[in-house]
């Protein structure tokens, strides 16, 4: 099997898993912000700082304005909320809501 075929199969599998997880109605950058948040939450105390999200390897080639737009959209969906600790630019992910997102085809 050639490398392009392998990449295609991996991407196709990833799309299926994202659909099953309820992420298929989010833009790619929104999914990447959530995935970056998930990996950061494993390393921290479930509080995310915007600068850490922006500097995550999944988002290193994404303009800061685009990351901010994704964060704003995730706020609008209720998936991100301001952290109770009152740190400016810090968020908490509402993981229980991710699974309840409406699924597309």
MMTF fields as JSON, N, C-alpha, C and O atoms, coordinates in Angstrom:
{
  "mmtfVersion": "1.0.0",
  "mmtfProducer": "UNKNOWN",
  "numBonds": 419,
  "numAtoms": 420,
  "numGroups": 105,
  "numChains": 1,
  "numModels": 1,
  "chainsPerModel": [1],
  "groupsPerChain": [105],
  "chainIdList": ["A"],
  "bondAtomList": [4, 2, 8, 6, 12, 10, 16, 14, 20, 18, 24, 22, 28, 26, 32, 30, 36, 34, 40, 38, 44, 42, 48, 46, 52, 50, 56, 54, 60, 58, 64, 62, 68, 66, 72, 70, 76, 74, 80, 78, 84, 82, 88, 86, 92, 90, 96, 94, 100, 98, 104, 102, 108, 106, 112, 110, 116, 114, 120, 118, 124, 122, 128, 126, 132, 130, 136, 134, 140, 138, 144, 142, 148, 146, 152, 150, 156, 154, 160, 158, 164, 162, 168, 166, 172, 170, 176, 174, 180, 178, 184, 182, 188, 186, 192, 190, 196, 194, 200, 198, 204, 202, 208, 206, 212, 210, 216, 214, 220, 218, 224, 222, 228, 226, 232, 230, 236, 234, 240, 238, 244, 242, 248, 246, 252, 250, 256, 254, 260, 258, 264, 262, 268, 266, 272, 270, 276, 274, 280, 278, 284, 282, 288, 286, 292, 290, 296, 294, 300, 298, 304, 302, 308, 306, 312, 310, 316, 314, 320, 318, 324, 322, 328, 326, 332, 330, 336, 334, 340, 338, 344, 342, 348, 346, 352, 350, 356, 354, 360, 358, 364, 362, 368, 366, 372, 370, 376, 374, 380, 378, 384, 382, 388, 386, 392, 390, 396, 394, 400, 398, 404, 402, 408, 406, 412, 410, 416, 414],
  "bondOrderList": [1, 1, 1, 1, 1, 1, 1, 1, 1, 1, 1, 1, 1, 1, 1, 1, 1, 1, 1, 1, 1, 1, 1, 1, 1, 1, 1, 1, 1, 1, 1, 1, 1, 1, 1, 1, 1, 1, 1, 1, 1, 1, 1, 1, 1, 1, 1, 1, 1, 1, 1, 1, 1, 1, 1, 1, 1, 1, 1, 1, 1, 1, 1, 1, 1, 1, 1, 1, 1, 1, 1, 1, 1, 1, 1, 1, 1, 1, 1, 1, 1, 1, 1, 1, 1, 1, 1, 1, 1, 1, 1, 1, 1, 1, 1, 1, 1, 1, 1, 1, 1, 1, 1, 1],
  "groupList": [{"groupName": "UNK", "atomNameList": ["N", "CA", "C", "O"], "elementList": ["N", "C", "C", "O"], "formalChargeList": [0, 0, 0, 0], "bondAtomList": [1, 0, 2, 1, 3, 2], "bondOrderList": [1, 1, 2], "singleLetterCode": "X", "chemCompType": "L-PEPTIDE LINKING"}],
  "groupTypeList": [0, 0, 0, 0, 0, 0, 0, 0, 0, 0, 0, 0, 0, 0, 0, 0, 0, 0, 0, 0, 0, 0, 0, 0, 0, 0, 0, 0, 0, 0, 0, 0, 0, 0, 0, 0, 0, 0, 0, 0, 0, 0, 0, 0, 0, 0, 0, 0, 0, 0, 0, 0, 0, 0, 0, 0, 0, 0, 0, 0, 0, 0, 0, 0, 0, 0, 0, 0, 0, 0, 0, 0, 0, 0, 0, 0, 0, 0, 0, 0, 0, 0, 0, 0, 0, 0, 0, 0, 0, 0, 0, 0, 0, 0, 0, 0, 0, 0, 0, 0, 0, 0, 0, 0, 0],
  "groupIdList": [1, 2, 3, 4, 5, 6, 7, 8, 9, 10, 11, 12, 13, 14, 15, 16, 17, 18, 19, 20, 21, 22, 23, 24, 25, 26, 27, 28, 29, 30, 31, 32, 33, 34, 35, 36, 37, 38, 39, 40, 41, 42, 43, 44, 45, 46, 47, 48, 49, 50, 51, 52, 53, 54, 55, 56, 57, 58, 59, 60, 61, 62, 63, 64, 65, 66, 67, 68, 69, 70, 71, 72, 73, 74, 75, 76, 77, 78, 79, 80, 81, 82, 83, 84, 85, 86, 87, 88, 89, 90, 91, 92, 93, 94, 95, 96, 97, 98, 99, 100, 101, 102, 103, 104, 105],
  "secStructList": [7, 7, 2, 2, 2, 2, 2, 2, 2, 2, 2, 2, 2, 2, 2, 2, 2, 2, 2, 2, 6, 6, 7, 6, 6, 1, 7, 2, 2, 2, 2, 2, 2, 2, 2, 2, 2, 2, 2, 2, 2, 2, 2, 6, 6, 1, 7, 3, 3, 2, 2, 2, 2, 2, 6, 1, 4, 4, 4, 6, 6, 1, 7, 2, 2, 2, 2, 2, 2, 2, 2, 2, 2, 2, 2, 2, 6, 6, 1, 3, 3, 3, 7, 6, 6, 7, 7, 6, 6, 3, 3, 3, 3, 7, 2, 2, 2, 2, 6, 6, 1, 7, 7, 7, 7],
  "xCoordList": [0.852, 0.0, 0.9, 1.875, 0.557, 1.38, 1.025, -0.008, 1.893, 1.731, 0.471, -0.203, 0.147, -1.067, -2.318, -3.25, -2.344, -3.49, -3.59, -4.686, -2.449, -2.442, -2.953, -3.739, -2.505, -2.967, -4.466, -5.184, -4.942, -6.376, -7.158, -8.155, -6.724, -7.442, -7.448, -8.459, -6.323, -6.276, -7.226, -7.959, -7.214, -8.115, -9.572, -10.4, -9.882, -11.254, -11.688, -12.81, -10.819, -11.107, -11.286, -12.198, -10.418, -10.526, -11.859, -12.502, -12.284, -13.586, -14.731, -15.667, -14.658, -15.704, -15.74, -16.815, -14.58, -14.513, -15.001, -15.729, -14.607, -15.087, -16.606, -17.267, -17.153, -18.606, -19.286, -20.282, -18.752, -19.316, -19.213, -20.062, -18.172, -17.983, -18.801, -18.801, -19.499, -20.321, -19.574, -20.067, -18.392, -17.581, -17.698, -17.064, -18.479, -18.509, -19.14, -18.941, -19.895, -20.505, -19.614, -20.008, -18.427, -17.485, -16.492, -16.176, -16.004, -14.954, -13.668, -13.499, -12.779, -11.535, -10.776, -10.295, -10.664, -9.919, -10.627, -9.968, -11.954, -12.698, -12.429, -12.255, -12.395, -12.05, -10.633, -10.37, -9.71, -8.32, -8.168, -7.366, -8.935, -8.904, -9.396, -8.79, -10.48, -10.982, -9.976, -9.779, -9.346, -8.355, -7.132, -6.586, -6.706, -5.593, -5.991, -5.2, -7.22, -7.716, -7.693, -7.309, -8.105, -8.117, -6.712, -6.516, -5.739, -4.38, -3.82, -3.077, -4.16, -3.699, -4.371, -3.752, -5.626, -6.334, -5.726, -5.791, -5.146, -4.501, -3.252, -2.862, -2.625, -1.384, -1.606, -0.729, -2.734, -2.987, -4.207, -4.683, -4.69, -5.821, -7.144, -7.994, -7.315, -8.544, -8.842, -9.94, -7.897, -8.044, -7.097, -5.911, -7.625, -6.839, -6.545, -7.381, -5.385, -5.017, -4.904, -4.306, -5.49, -5.535, -4.156, -4.027, -3.127, -1.783, -1.295, -0.584, -1.667, -1.279, -1.989, -1.402, -3.239, -3.984, -3.321, -3.059, -3.051, -2.451, -1.103, -0.767, -0.329, 1.01, 1.025, 2.092, -0.145, -0.216, 0.206, -0.112, 0.913, 1.364, 0.239, 0.478, -0.967, -2.073, -2.448, -3.05, -2.09, -2.509, -1.34, -1.526, -0.151, 1.029, 1.006, 1.666, 0.278, 0.211, -1.091, -1.408, -1.829, -3.103, -2.904, -2.323, -3.392, -3.258, -3.998, -5.06, -3.44, -4.087, -5.536, -6.382, -5.819, -7.185, -8.156, -9.306, -7.673, -8.516, -8.761, -9.869, -7.725, -7.9, -8.911, -9.776, -8.81, -9.748, -11.173, -12.11, -11.352, -12.683, -13.234, -14.416, -12.379, -12.808, -13.192, -14.197, -12.396, -12.705, -14.045, -14.866, -14.256, -15.518, -16.696, -17.731, -16.547, -17.634, -17.87, -19.019, -16.809, -16.96, -17.609, -18.349, -17.334, -18.041, -19.526, -20.362, -19.848, -21.246, -21.998, -23.201, -21.292, -21.9, -21.95, -22.546, -21.322, -21.29, -20.229, -20.197, -19.351, -18.318, -17.137, -16.421, -16.927, -15.921, -16.617, -17.537, -16.179, -16.691, -15.498, -14.455, -15.64, -14.533, -14.235, -15.142, -12.965, -12.561, -13.03, -12.995, -13.463, -13.928, -12.824, -13.1, -11.6, -10.479, -10.277, -9.535, -10.922, -10.837, -9.57, -9.271, -8.809, -7.626, -8.072, -8.804, -7.653, -8.035, -7.522, -6.379, -8.361, -7.954, -7.842, -7.138, -8.538, -8.504, -9.907, -10.908, -9.949, -11.208, -11.289, -10.289, -12.516, -12.793, -13.645, -14.566, -13.337, -14.097, -15.243, -15.048, -16.415, -17.594, -17.686, -18.459, -16.888, -16.766, -18.084, -18.331, -18.929, -20.201, -21.062, -21.896, -20.884, -21.67, -21.155, -21.907, -19.893, -19.335, -20.11, -20.435, -20.404, -21.109, -22.553, -23.173, -23.105, -24.5, -24.665, -25.779, -23.55, -23.655, -24.478, -24.379, -25.29, -26.041, -25.074, -24.071, -25.376, -24.511, -25.024, -26.229, -24.08, -24.423, -24.212, -23.324, -25.049, -24.962, -23.847, -23.681],
  "yCoordList": [-1.176, 0.0, 1.242, 1.315, 2.208, 3.41, 4.354, 4.199, 5.325, 6.231, 7.084, 7.326, 7.539, 8.348, 7.547, 8.075, 6.302, 5.443, 5.258, 5.28, 5.077, 4.923, 6.188, 6.115, 7.345, 8.609, 8.767, 9.179, 8.444, 8.526, 7.645, 8.09, 6.43, 5.509, 6.0, 5.888, 6.542, 7.105, 8.294, 8.389, 9.198, 10.36, 9.936, 10.489, 8.962, 8.472, 7.874, 8.112, 7.107, 6.534, 7.643, 7.585, 8.65, 9.776, 10.495, 10.837, 10.73, 11.381, 10.569, 11.135, 9.257, 8.4, 8.52, 8.622, 8.507, 8.615, 9.989, 10.093, 11.046, 12.387, 12.48, 13.113, 11.861, 11.848, 11.136, 11.624, 9.994, 9.24, 10.012, 9.861, 10.843, 11.636, 12.92, 13.663, 13.189, 14.395, 15.629, 16.743, 15.457, 16.603, 16.968, 17.925, 16.239, 16.454, 17.782, 18.228, 18.422, 19.709, 20.889, 22.04, 20.623, 21.686, 21.856, 20.897, 23.076, 23.321, 22.636, 22.353, 22.378, 21.68, 22.392, 21.743, 23.712, 24.449, 24.35, 24.317, 24.303, 24.135, 22.76, 22.628, 21.744, 20.402, 20.386, 19.79, 21.045, 21.068, 21.81, 21.413, 22.889, 23.599, 22.666, 22.611, 21.937, 21.003, 19.883, 19.501, 19.365, 18.309, 18.833, 18.149, 20.045, 20.661, 20.856, 20.596, 21.315, 21.508, 20.197, 20.159, 19.128, 17.817, 17.41, 16.939, 17.587, 17.178, 18.073, 17.598, 19.352, 20.256, 19.949, 20.091, 19.531, 19.195, 17.971, 17.84, 17.087, 15.919, 16.334, 15.682, 17.432, 17.861, 18.918, 19.123, 19.578, 20.674, 20.334, 19.199, 21.308, 21.097, 21.477, 22.107, 21.104, 21.311, 22.776, 23.096, 23.668, 25.073, 25.344, 25.018, 25.938, 26.213, 27.69, 28.526, 28.003, 29.388, 29.539, 28.704, 30.622, 30.826, 30.713, 30.129, 31.255, 31.192, 29.747, 29.418, 28.899, 27.486, 26.805, 25.972, 27.157, 26.594, 27.04, 26.218, 28.337, 28.874, 28.234, 28.034, 27.91, 27.349, 25.837, 25.236, 25.212, 23.752, 23.314, 23.996, 22.194, 21.728, 21.565, 21.759, 21.216, 21.089, 22.424, 22.452, 23.522, 24.836, 25.74, 26.94, 25.179, 26.011, 26.75, 27.781, 26.264, 26.932, 27.709, 28.134, 27.888, 28.602, 30.003, 30.172, 30.991, 32.378, 32.574, 31.988, 33.395, 33.64, 34.124, 33.776, 34.921, 35.411, 34.262, 34.278, 33.272, 32.126, 31.268, 30.774, 31.092, 30.35, 31.085, 30.452, 32.405, 33.183, 33.041, 32.942, 33.029, 32.826, 31.455, 31.322, 30.445, 29.102, 29.073, 28.466, 29.726, 29.794, 30.498, 30.061, 31.585, 32.328, 31.451, 31.464, 30.688, 29.784, 28.701, 28.367, 28.151, 27.122, 27.707, 27.012, 28.971, 29.665, 29.717, 29.417, 30.101, 30.206, 28.89, 28.871, 27.796, 26.471, 25.976, 24.938, 26.721, 26.317, 25.284, 24.745, 24.999, 23.992, 24.543, 23.782, 25.851, 26.529, 27.564, 28.246, 27.679, 28.717, 29.332, 28.69, 30.589, 31.191, 30.383, 29.859, 30.293, 29.574, 30.352, 31.582, 29.637, 30.259, 31.019, 31.953, 30.634, 31.238, 32.699, 33.407, 33.165, 34.56, 34.957, 36.146, 33.974, 34.312, 34.787, 34.068, 35.975, 36.427, 35.47, 35.018, 35.167, 34.278, 32.825, 32.05, 32.445, 31.041, 30.444, 31.112, 29.179, 28.516, 27.135, 26.546, 26.65, 25.271, 24.671, 25.317, 23.441, 22.753, 21.987, 21.286, 22.124, 21.394, 20.078, 19.962, 19.094, 17.852, 17.117, 16.477, 17.204, 16.479, 16.998, 16.255, 18.251, 18.811, 18.377, 18.391, 17.996, 17.575, 16.381, 16.324, 15.438, 14.242, 14.504, 13.687, 15.632, 15.925, 16.829, 17.246, 17.135, 17.957, 17.219, 15.997, 17.939, 17.277, 16.703, 17.331, 15.533, 14.871, 15.133, 15.161, 15.323, 15.47, 14.128, 13.356, 13.867, 12.691, 11.844, 10.823],
  "zCoordList": [0.0, 0.0, 0.0, 0.748, -0.846, -0.887, 0.262, 0.913, 0.497, 1.641, 1.522, 2.523, 0.328, 0.169, 0.501, 1.107, 0.116, 0.445, 1.956, 2.517, 2.613, 4.07, 4.753, 5.698, 4.274, 4.849, 4.633, 5.545, 3.436, 3.157, 4.134, 4.704, 4.326, 5.205, 6.651, 7.343, 7.103, 8.455, 8.598, 9.582, 7.617, 7.671, 7.646, 8.37, 6.818, 6.738, 8.07, 8.517, 8.705, 10.017, 11.052, 11.876, 11.009, 11.928, 11.758, 12.751, 10.525, 10.269, 10.868, 11.432, 10.748, 11.312, 12.834, 13.424, 13.463, 14.921, 15.371, 16.358, 14.655, 14.989, 14.85, 15.673, 13.828, 13.643, 14.814, 15.348, 15.205, 16.327, 17.636, 18.514, 17.772, 18.991, 18.978, 19.959, 17.877, 17.8, 17.357, 17.534, 16.784, 16.401, 14.923, 14.478, 14.17, 12.722, 12.314, 11.184, 13.204, 12.847, 13.222, 13.033, 13.747, 14.072, 12.926, 12.221, 12.746, 11.769, 12.234, 13.42, 11.3, 11.64, 12.756, 13.685, 12.678, 13.708, 15.056, 16.095, 15.055, 16.317, 16.915, 18.127, 16.07, 16.556, 17.096, 18.14, 16.386, 16.841, 18.165, 19.01, 18.352, 19.635, 20.746, 21.816, 20.506, 21.523, 21.81, 22.964, 20.765, 20.965, 21.709, 22.575, 21.372, 22.106, 23.561, 24.468, 23.782, 25.15, 25.92, 27.088, 25.262, 25.916, 26.342, 27.462, 25.461, 25.816, 26.916, 27.775, 26.904, 27.956, 29.289, 30.344, 29.246, 30.49, 31.156, 32.379, 30.385, 30.972, 31.741, 32.709, 31.295, 31.916, 32.998, 33.837, 32.999, 33.937, 34.801, 34.799, 35.521, 36.418, 35.756, 36.385, 34.519, 33.754, 33.464, 33.007, 33.715, 33.359, 32.207, 32.272, 31.162, 29.966, 29.857, 30.2, 29.392, 29.134, 27.624, 26.946, 27.104, 25.661, 25.023, 23.947, 25.659, 25.084, 24.953, 24.004, 25.885, 25.802, 24.637, 23.947, 24.425, 23.298, 21.996, 21.118, 21.871, 20.652, 20.35, 19.183, 21.373, 21.18, 21.07, 20.945, 21.115, 21.009, 19.598, 18.624, 19.478, 18.156, 17.126, 15.934, 17.55, 16.603, 15.955, 14.881, 16.612, 16.145, 15.762, 15.56, 15.662, 15.436, 14.105, 13.971, 13.133, 11.832, 11.641, 10.53, 12.707, 12.649, 13.225, 14.297, 12.503, 12.958, 14.287, 14.5, 15.176, 16.469, 16.34, 17.163, 15.311, 15.117, 14.821, 15.259, 14.074, 13.727, 14.967, 15.175, 15.789, 17.042, 17.926, 18.532, 18.002, 18.813, 18.287, 19.079, 16.976, 16.399, 16.788, 17.101, 16.766, 17.156, 18.63, 18.999, 19.471, 20.904, 21.113, 21.92, 20.385, 20.493, 20.101, 20.769, 19.023, 18.585, 19.634, 19.926, 20.201, 21.23, 22.492, 23.189, 22.78, 23.864, 23.548, 24.4, 22.313, 21.899, 21.992, 22.256, 21.777, 21.883, 23.326, 23.61, 24.235, 25.639, 25.954, 27.06, 24.988, 25.211, 26.002, 26.654, 25.951, 26.758, 27.619, 27.166, 28.856, 29.765, 30.48, 30.609, 30.952, 31.701, 32.964, 33.61, 33.296, 34.512, 35.736, 35.748, 36.752, 37.995, 38.712, 39.465, 38.489, 39.203, 38.835, 39.517, 37.77, 37.399, 36.672, 36.56, 36.17, 35.395, 34.014, 33.333, 33.583, 32.247, 31.177, 31.239, 30.205, 29.125, 29.525, 28.877, 30.598, 31.018, 30.921, 31.183, 30.539, 30.227, 30.864, 31.274, 30.927, 31.322, 30.209, 29.708, 29.827, 28.785, 29.435, 30.428, 28.881, 29.349, 28.569, 27.618, 28.984, 28.21, 28.064, 27.042, 29.074, 28.996, 27.853, 27.336, 27.444, 26.347, 24.981, 24.006, 24.897, 23.609, 23.075, 21.889, 23.944, 23.509, 23.14, 22.459, 23.579, 23.275, 22.051, 21.734, 21.358, 20.152, 19.111, 19.003, 18.34, 17.276, 16.24, 15.903, 15.752, 14.781, 13.373, 13.123, 12.468, 11.066, 10.38, 10.744, 9.378, 8.521, 8.777, 8.109]
}
